[in-house]
Amino acid sequence: METEKDLIILVDDNPANLKIGKNILSEKYTVATVPSAEKLFSRLESVHPSLILLDIDMPEMNGYEAIKILKSKPETKDIPVIFLTARIESDDELEGLSLGAIDYITKPFQPSLLLKRIEVHLLVVAQRITLEKQAVELQYFNDNLHKAFSTYLSEEVVEEIVSDPAKLQLGGTKRCMTALFTDVKNFSGIAESLTPEDLVEMLNHYLSALSDVILEHKGTIDKYVGDAIISFFGAPLELPDHALRACTAAILMKRLEGELNKRIEKKGIPPLLTRIGINTGDMIVGNMGTKKKMNYTIISNAVNLASRLEGVNKRYGTWILTSEDTVKETIAVAGAEGIATTKGASPLGGQILFRRLDRIRVVGINEPVRVYEVVDINSDAPAALHDKVELFHKAHDFFESRDWEGARSGFNHVLELFPDDGPSLLYLERCRQYLLSPPANDWDGVFSLEEK
């Protein structure tokens, strides 16, 4: 007996786009096309599709308005929606994903990539449905607190908060915490080379391993966004050393990543290289949503900065970046004072070895922030690594004093010993440029980053 194909509804006001989309999708799926959001809702009265491909720019009702209605109705809120649109701005993509879309694909698209992404999403949905059916048959913890918290907290933390049911109420509190964001370099390219089954298996193994490190250090998993992990330290339990725990977890995740890559490379899969952003500051944390569906999460500019710092790694050729506030917190916990420059080498008073980099201004946050590379656990770092950081800081002092020749010589010295050092390569190129054309006298030394 032939397996029934998944039904996909393609919504677009352009007849040519409907025809092309149907031709591409029809080999694998049953495809229904509708020319407007209004017609979509009429169609949904009689069918329940496996997935909706939704355009944004349409007359009368656009795609953003349509998905809000879909997600507000009990009978349609669980239907996966992928935006298929000509809008290419990152803010448009963020808006679409924030409204509940599971993916955002821009036109023109590669047919093979579109089909692959649909396959993966439908496979994940199918597995979720299977797990939900199995969950109904299983007996969960007798205590509702275990049910609510065990999915994103370590068992040790769950046991500590089980005596306080009030923590399950809607609402948030403000406290100083540390947020940690991860993302895999070129994950889309890796995903395209794998079958959906292999991709999901590899991703689950990767996320499980890194999540365990976070949980072992009493961090909380906020959510997974594709290959990315959003997590935080300092709630629901207050942890005075939340910044230190976050930095330590990040370092150990990178070490574990090396072990994972040895195994997956034997299968012919490219290595998974994780960029991590960490920031400490005041955050609102709590259960947000509705009484029936809530999410224990964090919001604030400090959270946004952690997310931005993950991406800033690309600029410096680093893997773990954090802010000065985080560095201060880790040193304060260790009982050390201040943040060292070379005039104090690296912050050796703390438990983490940091490397000082620029003062930057990221997209969406006007206040400049000093960023640091999280290099290693101080006690584990070999002498050569300490020497590298100290040499770099000496060169960096010259750079920030506008001694371009002294800085150039210093960064060249670092590169003689560590030829692939990303930050030194970046600063050396800047020195060459500034020797030819120095920045204005009134430049404040802050680098404004235009990309997220």
Secondary structure, DSSP 8 states (H G I E B T S, - for coil): ------EEEEE-S-HHHHHHHHHHHTTTSEEEEESSHHHHHHHHTT---SEEEE-S--SSS-HHHHHHHHHHSTTTTTS-EEEEES---HHHHHHHHHTT-SEEEESS--HHHHHHHHHHHHHHHHHHHHHHHHHHHS---SSHHHHHHTTTS-HHHHHHHTT-GGGGSBEEEEEEEEEEEEEETTHHHHHHTS-HHHHHHHHHHHHHHHHHHHHHTT-EEEEEETTEEEEEES-SS--TTHHHHHHHHHHHHHHHHHHHHHHHHTTT-----EEEEEEEEEEEEEEEE-SSSEEEEEESHHHHHHHHHHHHHHHHT-SEEEEHHHHHHHHHHHT--S---GGG-S-TTSSEEEEEEEEEE-TT--S-EEEEEEEEETTTS-HHHHHHHHHHHHHHHHHHTT-HHHHHHHHHHHHHH-TT-HHHHHHHHHHHHHHHS---TT--SEEE----
